[in-house]
């Protein structure tokens, strides 16, 4: 009899108490501060430099420049957020929530729109392309790339100390620095315009134009 009375008391208490759980997904879940969440990408701003892929601890991110794709294995990702810190264009971010569960392990692929390049009569590419490499320092002491619509590094060789730090930081080895010959040049066809050379230049003689 005592057990029935105890059960009745509990039942009445629960009947007039607020629910212990939320009505998810009818009521959106509120994530507490510092929740890891998951990695999101703004593919339009991505330059496919591969910095996130090279710095991903579990190797969950893959960048294919030839196919213009960025992909991530959600099951492999540990939500450390390091890819968002090393991204030069800040197109990666950590957002609240977790990806929807899938029946099989598969990569989430993001396709970057491919812009076709056209070559003009002067040998330069059109507005969306790149041009050939500029040579040695020009008369004003600067090495430039001409006719490129994207951003590429320009170095003021009158200030440059040819420390080669920019070349070492370049993720695609587009920069060539020769201290003996005092030569600084960029391969515009290889350069991806990430701006890491500008950020790491100790003399601040590199600018993106």
N, C-alpha and C positions, 0 to 999 in steps of 0.2 A: 504493500500500500504506500509505503514511504517513497518507493522508487517512482510510482505513478505521480505522486504529488510533486516530486522533484522535477520530473519530466514536464509536467504541466507548467510549472513555474518558468522553466527554460523556454518552452514553446511560446508562452505569453510574452516573455521578455523579447524574444526574437521577432515576434509579430509586430511589436510597436517600436522596434529599433531600426535605425537606418541600415541599408545594405552594406555589407563589409566589402563588397567588390563593386567595381564600376561597370556600367553597361557598355563595355567595349564590344564592337566598334561603333555603336551608336553615339557614345560619348567619347570624344577624342582623348587619348591618353596624355597626361601631363608628365613630361620627363623632368626629373630633378636636375639641378645644376651639376655640371661636370660629367653628365652622361656621355659616353663615348659616341654613341650613334653610329653612323656609317659615312663612308667617303662619297661625295657627290662631285661631279665634274661639269663645268661649263665648256662643252666641247668646241664652241665657236671661238673661245679665247685660247684654246690649247694650241701650242705650236709643235707638239709631238717631239719635244726635245729628249724625252726619255729619262729626265732627272728623277722623276717619281719611281720609275721602274728600277733604276740602278740603286736607289736608296730604300726600297721596300724590304724590310727584314725577312718576311716569309716568301718573297717573290710572287706576290699575288697580282701584281700589275704587269701588264704587257703592253708595249707600245710598238706598233708597226708603222713606220713612216711610209714605206712603199704602198701599203694598203690604206694609209690615213685612218688607222683605227687605234682606239684606246680601250683596253679591256681589263676587267678585274674579276678574280675568282673570289666571290663573297665568302665562301667557306674557308678560304685560306687567309683572308684578311683578318688581322688582329686589332683593327681600329686604333692603332697607335697614333695616327695623325701625322707621322713624320713626312709623308708625301706632301701634305699641305704646306709644311714648313719649307721644303726645298723647292717647291714649284716656283719658277722665276716669274710666271705670269699670274700667279695666285688664282688660277682657274679651278683649283681643287679646294674643297672645304668639307668640314665635318658637320653634318646636319643631324638633328635628333631623329630618333626612331631607328628601326632595324629593317633590313630588306625582308620581303615576304618569303616564307619558306618555299622551297622548290622540291619536287620529287626526286630530282637528280642534280648532281653537281655539274654546273655549267658556268661558263664565263659570261659576264655581262659586257656586251660589246657596244661601244659608241663610235659611230662613223662620222668623221669630219668631212664636210662638203669639200669636194675637190674642185679647184678652179683651174680651168684649162689655160695654158700659156700660149701666146702667139708671138712670133718673132717678126720684127719690123725689118724694113729694108736696110737699116743701119746696123743690124745684127743685135739690137737690144730686144729684150723681151718686153711684152706689153705691161700694162699697169699692175698686173698681178704676179708677174714673174720676177726673175733675177737676171742680172747681167754678169759679164765676165769680171775677173778680178782686176782691181786697179794695181798698178805697178808699184815702184818705190815712192819715196816721199816726193810730193809735188813742190813747186817753187815756193809756196807759202808755208812749207814745212808740215803739210798734212797729207795723209794717205786716205784716199776716198774710194768709194764705190759709186759708179754712175748709173743713172737710169733705173734704179731699183725702187719699186713701190713699197716694199717692206722695209722694216728698220734694220740697219746693219751698222756695225761699229766703224767709227772714224777716229783715228788717232792723231794727236798733235805731236809729231815726232821731235819738235823743238823742246818739248817738255818731257817726253818719254825717256825713261832710263833703260829701256829694253831688258827689263827684269824677267821677262817671259812668264810672269804670273798669269797674265790673261790667256796665254796659249795653254798653260797647264789646266786652267779652270774651264776651258772650252769643252763642252760635252761631245762635240762632233769633230774636234781637231781641225777647225776651219781657219785658225790663226797660225801664221808662221812668223816667228821673231828670231832674228839673227843679231846677236849682240856685237859680233865682230864687224859685220858689214853694215850695221845700223839700219837694218831692214825690218819693217813691220808691214805685213800685208794680210789681207783676208780673202778667202775663197768665197765669193758671194753665192755660188751655186751650192756650197755645202753649209754655209751659215744659216742658222735657223732663227736668228734674231732674238735669242733668249735674254741677252743683256748681262750675262754673268761676267763677261770681261769688263764691262763698265763698272759693275758693282765691286769688283775685286781689284781694280787698278789703284795702286797706292798713290800715284801722282794725279789721279783724276783727269788724265789727259785723253780718255776715251769717251766718246759720246755716241749715242744711237741716233742716226738720221735716216 
